[in-house]
Amino acid sequence: MSCCCSSDSSPSALECPQCGISCKNISMKTIFHQVKFPDILDIDTDSYYYCADKTCSVGYFSQGGITISKNQLRAFTELKHDKLCYCFDITTEQYVNSLKDETTDTIKNFVIQKTKAGDCACEIRNPSGQCCLTNFKQLEKLILNQ
């Protein structure tokens, strides 16, 4: 996302103006690949942040006060249906079922292998602009602690 040589002084996180949760900074590349046409025509270059709260209607917001709703995003349907991995079309339901069937290694190994090979496109496919591998671990902890 950002390099150590970057002169960007934007904070790495800001609170969502609607729900108040802490939101991570994302790249303009993510914005340009996620916002639907024709809404993309109105996007100004700025520091944007992604709101991951599923109950919040804000998808992205900028330091300059611009808000982009989740229904303006290409991945809006996937967000509603709990997509776990945007690059390889893996849903939360599929992974939960694999936890029950004890076949998670097949899914995880595939995603890890493809990620290491550079075959993923997290920065543009995932609305958060981040790799999904941590999502698998978080879901496992959530399910196993129930």
Order of alpha helices (4+ residues) and beta strands (2+ residues): beta-beta-alpha-beta-beta-beta-alpha-beta-beta-alpha-alpha-alpha-alpha
